[in-house]
Amino acid sequence: MGIIRALVLASAGTAAALVAVPAIAADAATQLPEAAPAPAEAAPAWTFTAAPYFWMAGMKGRVGVRGLSPVDIDVDFSQIFDHIDWSPPPVMLAGEARNGRYALFTDFIYLGLEADGTSPGPLALFSAEANMNTVVWTFGGSYRVVDNGTATLDVLAGGRLWYLDADLTVTGPLAVREASGSKTWVDPIIGVAGDVALGNGFGLHGEADVGGFGLGADIDWQVQGTLQYRYSDSVTLEVGYRYLAVDYDDDGFVFDIAMQGPIIGARFRF
């Protein structure tokens, strides 16, 4: 009987202990501080890119101001240094502000150019000279539709502002005629831009857009492709080719021009 009594008492003690352990654990759990909630995912940070460049842009087409027939000009990019007006010097600068898939972009060009040309006369072509100061400012926003780690593709929309100040001189057999004028207009544009990584720091960049649609110029379009080398996390070097064409004709002012040539530059990211 003593043994049985001891076993009963031991069993009762064990059962009481088993019941008490969860209660003690639960009470301890209520005294522990609550776990901190998982931090919210950080919003994408803004990054900025400044890209100075030099475009050896040859120019071919027609330029006209009221009072004179359009002058045909043809300056090859290989001759561009002989025709640039260096006072003031050319200015070419692009930039981007990006936040995740969204970005704002800008591309500003100022170029002064002196070119010889011809103008149609009654019986023959007359010699002509054109002095032009041209501003081309492209701006807008883009959205990244593809980003797979190797390639990206953005769709873009915006505008391109043109400003042209032209002085034309036409020399005929009996007289010299001069006329000057300036014009400013803005063309809406839509387009795409993309990048492909090639490895070892090299990559390809391309972009194309089209605009005008008769709202400014009849047509306004460009294509550009560059080979890039990522020199460091913040510096990328690039070289390529660019073609930009516009056909504008309004109230005697004509600017039907194609600009094309090699382009070289650098992108600074911060």
C-alpha positions as CSV (number, residue, x, y, z in Angstrom):
1,M,0.0,0.0,0.0
2,G,2.8,2.4,0.7
3,I,4.3,1.7,-2.7
4,I,0.9,2.3,-4.4
5,R,0.4,5.4,-2.4
6,A,3.8,6.7,-3.5
7,L,3.1,5.9,-7.2
8,V,-0.2,7.7,-7.0
9,L,1.3,10.8,-5.4
10,A,4.2,10.8,-8.0
11,S,1.7,10.5,-10.8
12,A,-0.4,13.3,-9.5
13,G,2.7,15.5,-9.1
14,T,3.8,14.8,-12.6
15,A,0.4,15.6,-14.0
16,A,0.3,18.8,-12.0
17,A,3.7,19.8,-13.4
18,L,2.6,19.1,-17.0
19,V,-0.4,21.3,-16.5
20,A,1.6,24.0,-14.9
21,V,4.3,24.2,-17.6
22,P,2.1,25.5,-20.4
23,A,0.4,27.9,-18.1
24,I,3.8,29.3,-17.0
25,A,5.0,29.4,-20.6
26,A,1.9,31.2,-21.7
27,D,2.2,33.7,-18.9
28,A,5.9,34.3,-19.8
29,A,4.9,34.8,-23.5
30,T,2.4,37.5,-22.5
31,Q,5.2,39.4,-20.8
32,L,7.6,39.3,-23.8
33,P,7.6,42.4,-26.0
34,E,5.8,42.1,-29.3
35,A,7.9,41.5,-32.4
36,A,8.6,44.7,-34.4
37,P,6.7,44.7,-37.7
38,A,8.7,44.0,-40.9
39,P,10.0,47.3,-42.3
40,A,8.1,48.6,-45.3
41,E,9.9,48.2,-48.7
42,A,11.9,51.4,-49.4
43,A,10.7,53.5,-52.2
44,P,13.0,53.7,-55.2
45,A,15.6,56.5,-54.9
46,W,16.0,59.2,-57.5
47,T,19.1,59.0,-59.7
48,F,20.4,61.7,-62.0
49,T,22.5,61.5,-65.1
50,A,24.4,64.4,-66.9
51,A,25.7,63.6,-70.3
52,P,27.8,66.2,-72.2
53,Y,28.6,65.2,-75.7
54,F,29.8,66.5,-79.1
55,W,27.9,65.7,-82.2
56,M,29.8,66.2,-85.5
57,A,26.5,67.0,-87.2
58,G,26.7,67.6,-90.9
59,M,23.7,69.4,-92.4
60,K,22.0,68.9,-95.8
61,G,18.7,70.4,-97.1
62,R,17.0,73.7,-97.7
63,V,16.8,76.9,-95.6
64,G,14.6,79.8,-96.6
65,V,13.3,83.0,-95.1
66,R,10.6,85.3,-96.4
67,G,11.8,87.4,-99.4
68,L,14.3,84.8,-100.8
69,S,14.0,81.5,-102.5
70,P,15.3,78.6,-100.3
71,V,19.0,78.0,-100.3
72,D,20.3,74.5,-100.8
73,I,23.1,73.7,-98.4
74,D,25.3,70.6,-98.0
75,V,27.9,70.4,-95.2
76,D,29.4,66.9,-94.6
77,F,30.2,66.0,-91.1
78,S,33.9,65.6,-92.1
79,Q,33.9,69.3,-92.9
80,I,32.0,70.4,-89.8
81,F,35.0,72.0,-88.0
82,D,35.5,74.3,-91.0
83,H,31.9,75.6,-90.8
84,I,31.1,75.8,-87.1
85,D,30.8,79.4,-85.7
86,W,32.8,79.1,-82.5
87,S,31.6,82.4,-81.1
88,P,29.7,81.3,-79.1
89,P,30.9,77.7,-79.1
90,P,28.5,74.8,-79.5
91,V,26.6,73.5,-76.5
92,M,25.4,69.9,-76.3
93,L,24.1,68.4,-73.0
94,A,21.6,65.6,-72.2
95,G,20.3,64.6,-68.8
96,E,17.9,62.3,-67.0
97,A,16.2,62.1,-63.6
98,R,15.0,58.6,-62.9
99,N,12.9,57.0,-60.1
100,G,12.3,53.3,-60.6
101,R,10.5,52.8,-63.9
102,Y,9.7,56.5,-64.4
103,A,12.1,59.2,-65.8
104,L,12.3,62.7,-67.0
105,F,14.7,63.5,-69.8
106,T,16.2,66.5,-71.6
107,D,18.6,67.1,-74.5
108,F,19.8,70.5,-75.4
109,I,21.8,71.5,-78.6
110,Y,23.1,74.9,-79.6
111,L,25.0,75.1,-82.9
112,G,26.1,78.0,-85.0
113,L,27.0,77.1,-88.6
114,E,28.2,78.9,-91.7
115,A,27.6,77.2,-95.0
116,D,27.9,77.9,-98.7
117,G,25.1,76.8,-101.0
118,T,23.1,77.6,-104.1
119,S,19.8,79.2,-104.9
120,P,17.7,78.7,-108.0
121,G,17.8,81.6,-110.5
122,P,15.9,82.3,-113.7
123,L,18.5,80.6,-115.9
124,A,21.1,79.1,-113.5
125,L,21.9,78.5,-109.9
126,F,23.1,81.5,-107.9
127,S,25.8,81.2,-105.2
128,A,24.5,81.6,-101.7
129,E,25.7,81.8,-98.1
130,A,23.8,80.8,-95.0
131,N,24.7,81.8,-91.4
132,M,22.5,79.9,-89.0
133,N,22.1,79.7,-85.2
134,T,20.1,76.6,-84.3
135,V,18.7,75.5,-80.9
136,V,17.2,72.0,-80.6
137,W,15.8,71.1,-77.2
138,T,14.2,67.7,-76.7
139,F,12.3,67.1,-73.4
140,G,9.7,64.7,-71.9
141,G,9.0,61.7,-69.8
142,S,9.4,57.9,-70.1
143,Y,8.2,54.7,-68.6
144,R,10.3,51.5,-68.5
145,V,8.3,48.5,-69.8
146,V,11.1,46.0,-69.9
147,D,13.9,45.5,-67.3
148,N,15.2,41.9,-67.2
149,G,18.7,42.6,-65.9
150,T,20.3,42.4,-69.3
151,A,18.1,44.7,-71.4
152,T,15.7,47.6,-70.8
153,L,13.1,49.2,-73.0
154,D,11.4,52.6,-72.3
155,V,8.5,54.2,-74.1
156,L,8.7,58.0,-74.2
157,A,6.6,61.1,-75.0
158,G,7.4,64.8,-75.0
159,G,8.3,67.6,-77.3
160,R,11.1,69.1,-79.3
161,L,11.6,72.8,-79.5
162,W,13.3,74.3,-82.5
163,Y,14.7,77.8,-82.8
164,L,16.4,79.0,-86.0
165,D,18.0,82.4,-86.7
166,A,19.1,82.5,-90.3
167,D,20.9,85.2,-92.4
168,L,20.9,84.3,-96.1
169,T,22.9,86.0,-98.9
170,V,22.3,85.2,-102.6
171,T,24.7,86.5,-105.2
172,G,23.3,86.8,-108.7
173,P,24.9,88.2,-111.9
174,L,23.5,91.7,-111.3
175,A,22.8,92.0,-107.6
176,V,23.3,90.6,-104.1
177,R,20.2,89.9,-102.2
178,E,20.1,89.4,-98.4
179,A,17.3,88.4,-96.0
180,S,17.1,87.3,-92.4
181,G,14.6,85.8,-90.1
182,S,14.0,83.6,-87.1
183,K,11.4,81.1,-86.1
184,T,10.5,79.1,-83.0
185,W,8.2,76.1,-82.9
186,V,7.6,72.9,-80.8
187,D,6.9,69.5,-82.2
188,P,5.2,66.7,-80.1
189,I,7.2,63.5,-80.2
190,I,6.8,59.8,-79.2
191,G,9.4,57.2,-79.2
192,V,11.4,54.3,-77.6
193,A,14.8,53.9,-76.0
194,G,16.6,50.8,-74.9
195,D,19.9,49.4,-73.6
196,V,21.5,45.9,-73.9
197,A,24.4,44.8,-71.7
198,L,27.1,43.0,-73.6
199,G,29.4,42.1,-70.7
200,N,32.8,43.2,-69.5
201,G,31.4,46.8,-69.0
202,F,30.2,47.2,-72.6
203,G,26.7,47.8,-73.8
204,L,24.6,49.1,-76.6
205,H,22.2,52.1,-76.4
206,G,19.6,53.0,-79.0
207,E,16.7,55.4,-79.3
208,A,14.2,56.6,-81.9
209,D,11.4,59.1,-82.0
210,V,9.0,60.7,-84.4
211,G,6.9,63.8,-84.2
212,G,5.6,67.0,-85.7
213,F,2.5,65.4,-87.2
214,G,1.7,68.8,-88.9
215,L,1.2,70.5,-85.5
216,G,4.6,72.1,-85.8
217,A,6.8,70.6,-88.5
218,D,5.3,68.3,-91.1
219,I,7.7,65.6,-89.8
220,D,10.4,65.5,-87.2
221,W,12.3,62.3,-86.4
222,Q,15.6,60.9,-85.2
223,V,17.5,57.7,-84.6
224,Q,20.6,57.2,-82.5
225,G,22.8,54.3,-81.6
226,T,25.9,54.2,-79.4
227,L,28.4,51.7,-78.0
228,Q,29.0,52.3,-74.3
229,Y,31.7,51.4,-71.9
230,R,31.1,51.6,-68.2
231,Y,34.3,53.0,-66.9
232,S,33.1,53.1,-63.3
233,D,29.9,53.0,-61.3
234,S,29.3,56.7,-62.0
235,V,31.0,57.2,-65.4
236,T,30.0,55.7,-68.8
237,L,31.8,56.6,-72.1
238,E,30.0,56.3,-75.4
239,V,30.5,56.7,-79.1
240,G,28.0,56.3,-81.9
241,Y,26.0,57.9,-84.7
242,R,23.0,60.1,-84.7
243,Y,20.5,61.2,-87.4
244,L,18.0,64.0,-87.0
245,A,15.6,65.3,-89.7
246,V,12.9,68.0,-89.7
247,D,10.7,69.4,-92.5
248,Y,9.2,72.8,-91.5
249,D,7.5,75.2,-93.9
250,D,5.4,78.1,-92.7
251,D,4.8,81.6,-94.2
252,G,7.9,81.7,-96.3
253,F,10.1,80.2,-93.6
254,V,11.6,76.9,-94.7
255,F,13.8,74.5,-92.7
256,D,13.9,71.2,-94.5
257,I,17.1,69.7,-93.1
258,A,18.8,66.4,-92.2
259,M,21.6,66.5,-89.6
260,Q,23.8,63.5,-89.2
261,G,27.2,62.4,-88.0
262,P,29.3,60.7,-85.3
263,I,28.7,61.4,-81.7
264,I,31.0,61.0,-78.7
265,G,30.3,61.7,-75.0
266,A,30.2,60.6,-71.4
267,R,27.4,60.0,-68.9
268,F,27.9,61.0,-65.2
269,R,25.5,59.3,-62.8
270,F,24.9,60.6,-59.3
